[in-house]
Amino acid sequence: MADAAKLNELCTAVFSQRPLILVSNRGPVEHQMSAEGRPEGRRGSGSVVTAFNSLAQRFEFTWVASAMGEGDRLVSNNGQGPHFKSPLPAHTINLRYVVTPRRVYHKYYNILCNPLLWFLQHYMWNPPYNPNVDAAVHDAWETGYIPVNQAFANAVIEEARALEQAPIVIGHDYHLYLMPEFVRKEVPEAIIQHFIHIPWPTPQYWHMIPTYITQRICESLCATDLLGFQTIGDLRCFLDTVEEFVPDVTVDRNEHTIIRNGHTTAVKVYPISINVEEVQRIANSPRALDYETRLSADTGEFTIVRIDRAEPNKNIVRGFRAYELMLTRYPELKGKVKFLAFLVPSRTHIRQYQRYMDEIQQVIQQINNNHGTDDWQPIVPYIENNYTQAIAGMKLYDVLLVNTIIEGMNLVAKEGPVVNKRDGVLVLSHSSGVHHQLAHGALSVSPTDIEGTMNALHQAITMTPEDRKDRASRLLESVCREDINHWLHQQTYDISNLL
C-alpha cells in the first residue's frame, strides 16, 4: 500500500503554505432531523467523501458543500458564522453549506446536472429520440446551473478573503464546472484544481447540446491550474473538446497543457482508488461477519456477485441476460450457480432511473420464474443501500461481474479483490474506467456482448484453482499499490510544484 506517512508529510508541507478549501456538491456531513426535532450530524456518502475521509481526520481545512436537506439548512442558519467545526468526533475540518432556493437547486440538479450532463458524459442518450433540449433546459442553465455555481464560488471567495494567503481550491465533478472561472476572477492568486469523476466524451458528442453551454464549461475548466481525469482517454477527449469549442487557445498534446489568455492549465490522469485498510476493516467488523454468515446460506457451489447503483450505465440487465444464457447453454449448472445482486436504488425521482429499476426487477422475476425451482432461485436480489452487507457479499464471490457500459471508475472492482476469500475471478468491461489498471488480472468483456459475457462467466467458473489464485493475487497487488493514498499523493505532489 502507498505510504500514508509520506502522504501526511507532503500534505503538512503543502497545507502549511496554502490553506485548503475543498468543494463538492455533496459534503462530508449530512444533518438529519432527530425525533426531538434537532439536527444530528452523520457522515455523508459518495466517492468524494470516502476519498478525502482520511485527510478530514488529520488536517484542518474548510469543506464547502450544498445544504442537502432541512437539517443542513437549519445548522447553516443558526448564527454560528459562515463555517463551523464538523460535529463528527473524528473530523478536524470546518464545514460551510451553500444554501440555494429549492426551485433553483431543482433546476440545477434535476434538469441540468443529471438528465443532461450525466447522461451526455456517459453516452447514455438515444440520439434519434433524446435528449430534447427545450426551453426548460435553457432556463435551467441560466436560472439553475449558473446561479448555484456562482453561489458556491461566492462561498469560496468569502472564505479565501478571510485567509492570509490565497488558498488551494479543489473542486469536484460535473456539478461545479463553472466555479473555477468565477473564483479565478475574484481570487486570481488561488491555486485551483478540479477533478472530474465521470467520463469525458468526444467533441462530436458535446455537439449534441447547445454550443454556448459546452464552450462556457470548457472555458471555465481552462481557468484551473490543474485538471484531473480518471483515464488517458478522458484526458485526450477533453483536449479535443477544448480545441473544438474554445477560440484562441493553444493545446499541447505532448505536455497535456492548455494555454488560454496567458494562463496555463496542466491536464493530468489520476485514477481514483480505495482505502484498502478501511475496506478490510469493515469486511472484518462484527456486523460484516454477521452478514457473511447469513449470506452464506444464499450462496451456491459457484457464486456470482454484482454490486451496483441501479443506474442505466451499469448494464445490469445485460449481465442478467448473460447469466440466463449460461443456464440455458449449460443446464448442468442449474442448481449449482447462484447470482447475488446487491443493487442500490439511485435517483429514483428521475424518470429514466425509475424505468431502469423497474426493468431490472422484471428481468430478475422472469429469470427466476423460467429457471428456478422450489429449492433453488437463480438470482437473489438485495435491493437496499447497505454497504456493509455488500462488502460481506464480496467476500463470498467466485465471480465478480462488472460489465458497465461506460463510467469514470469502478471502485467495486477494486474493493472485491482486497476482501474476497475464494480467489474470485473478476469479469470486467473493456469500457469501465478501471479496465486499464486491472485488465491484467481480469477476464475482459465488451459491455454489449451477451454471448461473450456468458463465455467469460463460464470460463471463470471452470477455471483451474492455480489460474484463479494467480489472477486474484495480481488484482490484489495492483489495488494495494495504487490505493487512495497514492491517488491523494499524486495530486498533492502536483499541487506542491505550483507553490
C-alpha positions in Angstrom: 0.0 0.0 0.0 1.1 3.6 -0.6 2.8 5.1 2.3 0.4 7.1 4.5 3.3 8.7 6.4 4.7 10.2 3.2 1.3 11.5 2.2 0.9 13.1 5.7 4.3 14.7 5.4 3.6 16.1 2.0 0.1 17.4 3.0 1.6 19.1 6.1 4.2 20.8 3.9 1.7 21.9 1.3 -1.2 23.0 3.5 1.1 24.9 5.9 2.0 27.2 2.9 -1.5 27.5 1.5 -4.8 26.6 3.3 -7.1 24.2 1.6 -10.7 24.7 0.5 -12.4 21.6 -0.7 -15.6 22.0 -2.7 -18.2 19.4 -3.7 -22.0 19.2 -4.2 -22.4 16.5 -1.5 -20.5 17.1 1.7 -18.8 15.1 4.4 -21.6 15.6 6.9 -25.4 15.4 6.5 -27.5 16.7 9.3 -30.7 14.6 9.7 -33.5 15.6 12.0 -33.9 13.6 15.2 -37.2 12.5 16.7 -36.8 15.6 19.0 -36.5 17.9 16.1 -32.8 18.5 16.4 -30.3 18.2 13.5 -27.8 15.4 14.1 -24.6 15.1 12.0 -23.8 11.9 10.3 -21.1 11.0 7.8 -22.1 11.9 4.2 -22.0 9.4 1.3 -20.3 9.4 -2.1 -16.9 8.9 -3.6 -15.5 12.3 -2.7 -16.4 12.0 1.0 -14.8 8.5 1.0 -11.7 9.6 -0.8 -11.0 12.5 1.5 -12.1 10.9 4.8 -8.5 10.3 5.9 -7.5 13.9 5.3 -10.6 15.2 7.1 -9.3 13.3 10.2 -5.8 14.7 10.1 -5.8 18.3 8.7 -7.8 21.4 9.3 -9.4 22.7 6.1 -12.8 24.1 5.0 -15.2 21.9 3.1 -17.9 23.8 1.1 -20.9 21.7 0.1 -24.6 22.0 -0.7 -27.1 22.0 2.2 -28.8 18.8 1.1 -31.8 18.8 3.5 -33.6 20.6 6.3 -31.0 19.7 8.9 -28.2 21.2 6.8 -30.3 24.3 6.2 -31.1 24.6 9.9 -27.5 24.4 11.1 -26.3 26.9 8.5 -28.8 29.4 9.6 -28.3 29.2 13.4 -25.8 32.1 13.7 -22.6 30.1 14.1 -21.0 32.1 11.3 -20.3 31.2 7.7 -18.4 28.0 8.7 -18.3 25.8 11.8 -16.5 22.8 13.1 -17.7 19.4 11.9 -19.7 17.7 14.6 -18.2 14.3 13.8 -15.7 13.4 16.5 -13.0 12.1 14.1 -13.1 15.3 11.9 -10.7 18.2 12.2 -12.4 20.2 9.4 -14.7 23.1 9.1 -18.0 22.9 7.2 -19.6 25.5 5.1 -23.0 24.9 3.5 -24.2 26.6 0.3 -27.9 27.2 0.7 -29.8 27.9 -2.5 -33.6 28.2 -3.1 -35.2 24.8 -3.6 -36.5 25.7 -7.0 -33.1 26.9 -8.2 -31.4 23.8 -6.8 -34.1 21.6 -8.5 -33.3 23.1 -11.9 -29.6 22.8 -11.3 -29.6 19.2 -10.1 -32.7 17.5 -11.6 -32.8 19.2 -15.0 -29.2 20.2 -15.8 -26.7 18.1 -13.8 -28.2 14.6 -14.1 -30.6 14.2 -17.0 -28.3 16.4 -19.2 -24.6 16.4 -18.2 -24.5 13.0 -16.6 -26.3 11.3 -19.5 -24.2 13.2 -22.0 -20.9 12.2 -20.4 -21.9 8.6 -20.1 -23.0 8.3 -23.7 -26.4 7.3 -22.3 -28.7 9.0 -24.8 -30.6 7.5 -27.7 -29.9 10.4 -30.1 -32.8 9.9 -32.6 -35.2 10.3 -29.7 -33.4 12.1 -26.7 -32.5 14.4 -25.4 -34.8 17.2 -26.5 -33.2 20.4 -25.4 -36.2 22.6 -24.9 -36.8 26.0 -23.2 -36.8 24.3 -19.8 -33.2 23.1 -20.3 -32.0 26.6 -21.4 -33.8 28.1 -18.4 -32.2 25.5 -16.1 -28.8 26.5 -17.3 -29.5 30.3 -16.8 -31.5 30.2 -13.6 -30.3 26.9 -12.0 -26.8 25.8 -13.0 -25.1 29.2 -13.3 -26.6 30.6 -10.0 -25.7 27.5 -8.0 -22.2 27.5 -9.3 -22.0 31.3 -8.6 -23.2 30.6 -5.0 -20.5 28.0 -4.5 -17.9 30.4 -5.9 -19.1 33.2 -3.6 -18.7 30.9 -0.6 -15.2 30.1 -1.7 -14.3 33.7 -2.4 -15.6 34.8 1.0 -13.5 32.1 2.7 -10.5 33.0 0.7 -10.6 36.7 1.6 -10.6 35.8 5.3 -7.3 34.0 4.9 -3.7 35.4 5.0 -2.6 33.5 1.9 -4.5 32.7 -1.3 -5.8 29.2 -0.9 -5.6 25.9 -2.7 -9.2 25.3 -4.0 -10.0 21.8 -5.1 -13.4 21.3 -6.8 -15.1 18.1 -7.8 -17.1 16.8 -10.7 -19.8 17.9 -13.2 -21.9 19.8 -10.7 -19.3 22.6 -10.4 -17.9 23.2 -13.9 -18.4 27.0 -13.8 -16.9 27.5 -10.3 -13.2 27.8 -11.4 -13.9 30.7 -13.7 -15.8 32.6 -11.0 -13.2 32.0 -8.3 -10.3 32.8 -10.7 -11.8 36.2 -11.5 -12.0 37.3 -7.8 -9.1 35.3 -6.3 -6.5 35.3 -9.1 -3.7 34.1 -6.9 -5.5 30.9 -5.8 -4.2 27.5 -6.9 -7.3 25.9 -8.4 -7.6 22.2 -9.1 -10.7 20.4 -10.4 -11.2 16.6 -10.6 -13.8 15.1 -12.9 -15.0 11.7 -11.7 -17.1 10.8 -14.7 -16.0 10.2 -18.3 -15.4 13.0 -20.8 -16.9 12.2 -24.2 -15.7 13.2 -27.7 -16.3 16.7 -29.1 -18.9 15.1 -31.5 -21.0 14.1 -28.5 -20.7 17.5 -26.9 -22.2 19.0 -30.1 -25.4 17.3 -29.0 -26.1 20.2 -26.6 -26.1 23.9 -27.3 -22.6 25.2 -28.2 -22.7 28.1 -25.8 -23.0 25.6 -22.8 -20.1 23.4 -23.9 -17.9 26.5 -24.6 -18.7 28.0 -21.3 -17.9 24.8 -19.4 -14.6 24.3 -21.3 -13.5 28.0 -20.8 -14.2 27.7 -17.0 -12.2 24.5 -16.7 -9.3 26.3 -18.5 -9.3 28.7 -15.6 -7.9 25.9 -13.4 -4.2 25.3 -12.8 -4.6 21.5 -12.6 -7.4 19.5 -14.1 -7.7 15.8 -13.3 -9.4 12.9 -15.1 -9.8 9.2 -14.4 -8.2 7.9 -17.7 -5.9 8.9 -20.5 -8.9 8.6 -22.9 -10.9 11.2 -20.9 -7.9 13.5 -21.0 -7.5 13.2 -24.7 -11.2 13.8 -25.3 -11.0 16.9 -23.2 -8.1 18.3 -25.2 -10.0 17.6 -28.4 -13.1 19.3 -27.0 -11.3 22.5 -25.9 -9.6 22.7 -29.3 -13.0 22.3 -31.0 -15.0 24.8 -28.9 -12.7 27.4 -27.4 -11.2 30.1 -29.6 -7.7 31.4 -29.2 -6.3 28.5 -27.2 -3.1 26.6 -27.5 -3.3 22.8 -26.8 -0.1 20.9 -26.3 -0.8 17.2 -26.7 2.7 16.0 -25.7 2.8 18.0 -22.4 -1.0 17.8 -21.9 -1.3 21.5 -21.3 -3.7 24.3 -22.4 -2.8 27.9 -22.7 -5.6 30.5 -22.8 -5.3 34.2 -22.2 -1.7 33.6 -20.9 -2.9 31.1 -18.3 -1.6 27.5 -18.4 -3.7 24.5 -17.3 -2.0 21.2 -16.7 -4.3 18.3 -17.5 -3.5 15.0 -15.7 -4.7 11.5 -15.1 -5.5 10.4 -11.5 -7.4 7.1 -11.4 -9.3 7.2 -8.1 -9.0 4.3 -5.7 -10.0 2.9 -2.3 -8.8 3.0 1.2 -7.6 -0.6 1.4 -7.2 -0.7 5.2 -10.6 0.8 5.8 -12.4 -1.6 3.4 -10.6 -4.6 5.0 -11.5 -3.3 8.5 -15.2 -3.0 7.5 -15.1 -6.5 6.0 -13.9 -8.0 9.3 -16.2 -6.0 11.6 -18.8 -7.9 13.7 -21.6 -6.5 11.6 -20.0 -7.7 8.3 -19.2 -11.1 9.8 -22.8 -11.5 10.8 -24.0 -10.6 7.2 -21.4 -13.0 5.8 -22.9 -15.9 7.9 -26.4 -15.0 6.7 -25.4 -14.5 3.1 -23.5 -17.9 3.0 -26.9 -19.6 3.2 -27.8 -18.0 -0.2 -24.6 -19.0 -2.0 -24.2 -21.9 -4.4 -21.5 -24.3 -5.3 -20.5 -21.4 -7.5 -21.5 -17.8 -6.6 -21.6 -14.8 -8.9 -21.9 -11.4 -7.3 -22.5 -7.9 -8.6 -22.8 -4.7 -6.6 -24.1 -1.6 -8.3 -26.1 1.6 -8.0 -29.2 0.9 -10.2 -28.1 3.3 -13.0 -28.5 2.7 -16.7 -24.8 2.8 -17.4 -24.2 -0.2 -15.0 -25.6 -2.6 -17.7 -27.3 -4.7 -15.1 -29.9 -6.2 -17.4 -27.4 -7.4 -19.9 -25.4 -9.0 -17.1 -28.5 -11.0 -16.0 -29.2 -11.9 -19.7 -25.7 -13.4 -20.0 -26.2 -15.4 -16.8 -29.6 -16.7 -18.1 -27.9 -17.7 -21.4 -25.3 -19.6 -19.4 -28.0 -21.6 -17.6 -29.7 -22.3 -21.0 -26.4 -23.3 -22.7 -25.1 -25.3 -19.7 -28.2 -26.8 -18.0 -25.9 -28.9 -15.8 -25.2 -25.7 -13.9 -28.8 -25.3 -12.8 -29.0 -25.7 -9.0 -25.2 -25.2 -8.7 -24.8 -21.5 -9.5 -26.3 -18.6 -7.6 -26.2 -14.9 -8.6 -26.3 -12.5 -5.6 -27.2 -9.0 -6.8 -26.7 -6.1 -4.4 -28.4 -3.1 -6.0 -28.8 0.3 -4.6 -31.8 2.4 -5.8 -30.5 5.6 -7.3 -32.1 8.9 -8.2 -35.5 7.4 -8.2 -37.1 10.8 -8.7 -35.7 10.9 -12.2 -37.9 9.1 -14.7 -35.1 7.3 -16.6 -33.7 5.8 -13.4 -37.1 4.6 -12.2 -37.8 2.9 -15.5 -34.5 1.1 -15.4 -35.1 -0.1 -11.9 -38.5 -1.5 -12.9 -36.8 -3.3 -15.9 -34.2 -4.8 -13.6 -36.9 -6.2 -11.3 -38.9 -7.6 -14.2 -35.8 -9.4 -15.6 -35.0 -10.9 -12.2 -38.5 -12.2 -11.8 -38.6 -13.6 -15.3 -35.3 -15.5 -14.9 -36.3 -16.9 -11.5 -39.7 -18.0 -12.9 -38.3 -19.6 -16.0 -35.3 -21.3 -14.5 -35.8 -21.6 -10.7 -37.2 -24.5 -8.7 -38.8 -24.7 -5.2 -35.3 -25.4 -3.8 -33.2 -23.0 -6.0 -33.6 -19.5 -7.2 -31.0 -18.4 -9.8 -30.9 -14.7 -8.7 -31.1 -13.4 -5.2 -31.6 -9.6 -5.2 -30.7 -7.4 -2.3 -32.3 -4.0 -3.2 -31.1 -1.6 -0.5 -28.3 0.8 0.4 -26.3 -1.4 2.7 -22.6 -1.0 2.2 -21.5 -3.4 4.9 -23.8 -6.1 3.6 -22.4 -5.6 0.1 -18.8 -5.8 1.4 -19.7 -9.1 3.1 -21.1 -10.3 -0.2 -17.8 -9.6 -1.9 -16.0 -12.0 0.4 -18.1 -14.8 -1.0 -17.9 -14.5 -4.8 -16.3 -17.0 -7.2 -17.0 -14.4 -9.9 -17.4 -10.7 -9.6 -19.3 -9.2 -12.6 -18.5 -5.6 -13.5 -19.9 -5.2 -17.1 -20.6 -1.5 -17.1 -21.2 0.3 -20.4 -19.1 3.3 -19.5 -18.1 5.1 -16.3 -15.3 7.1 -14.9 -14.0 4.4 -12.5 -15.5 1.4 -10.7 -14.5 1.0 -7.1 -16.3 -2.3 -6.6 -13.8 -3.9 -9.0 -11.1 -2.6 -6.6 -12.9 -3.5 -3.3 -13.7 -7.0 -4.3 -10.1 -8.3 -4.7 -9.0 -6.9 -1.3 -11.7 -8.7 0.7 -12.6 -11.8 -1.3 -11.7 -15.2 0.4 -12.2 -17.5 -2.6 -9.7 -16.4 -5.2 -12.6 -15.0 -7.0 -12.4 -14.0 -10.7 -13.2 -10.5 -12.0 -15.2 -10.3 -15.2 -14.6 -6.7 -16.3 -15.9 -4.5 -19.1 -13.4 -3.0 -21.5 -15.2 0.3 -21.3 -15.0 0.7 -17.5 -12.6 3.3 -16.3 -10.8 0.8 -14.1 -10.0 -1.6 -17.0 -6.6 -0.1 -17.8 -5.4 -0.8 -14.2 -7.0 -4.3 -13.7 -7.1 -5.9 -17.2 -4.0 -8.0 -16.5 -5.8 -9.9 -13.8 -9.4 -9.9 -15.1 -11.4 -11.6 -17.9 -12.3 -8.7 -20.2 -15.7 -8.4 -22.0 -17.4 -5.9 -24.3 -20.4 -4.5 -22.5 -23.0 -5.2 -25.2 -21.6 -8.7 -25.9 -24.0 -11.0 -24.1 -22.6 -14.1 -25.7 -19.0 -13.1 -24.8 -20.0 -12.2 -21.2 -21.7 -15.6 -20.9 -18.5 -17.3 -22.1 -16.4 -15.3 -19.6 -18.8 -16.2 -16.7 -18.5 -19.9 -17.7 -14.7 -19.6 -18.1 -14.4 -18.0 -14.6 -16.5 -20.8 -13.0 -14.5 -23.6 -14.7 -11.0 -22.0 -14.3 -8.3 -24.0 -12.6 -7.5 -23.2 -8.9 -4.0 -22.2 -10.0 -5.2 -19.7 -12.6 -7.8 -18.3 -10.2 -5.1 -17.8 -7.5 -2.7 -16.1 -9.9 -5.3 -13.7 -11.2 -6.6 -12.8 -7.7 -3.1 -12.1 -6.5 -2.3 -9.8 -9.4 -5.5 -7.8 -8.8 -4.8 -7.5 -5.1 -1.2 -6.3 -5.7 -2.4 -3.7 -8.2 -5.1 -2.3 -6.0 -2.8 -2.1 -3.0 0.0 -0.4 -5.0 -2.3 2.3 -6.3 -4.7 2.9 -3.3 -6.3 6.1 -2.1 -3.1 7.3 -0.5 -1.4 7.0 -3.9 -4.3 9.0 -5.6 -4.1 11.8 -3.0 -0.3 11.9 -3.0 -0.1 12.3 -6.8 -2.4 15.3 -6.8 -0.8 16.9 -3.7 2.6 16.5 -5.2 1.5 18.2 -8.5 0.0 21.0 -6.4 3.2 21.4 -4.5 5.0 22.1 -7.8 2.7 25.1 -8.3 3.6 26.7 -4.9 
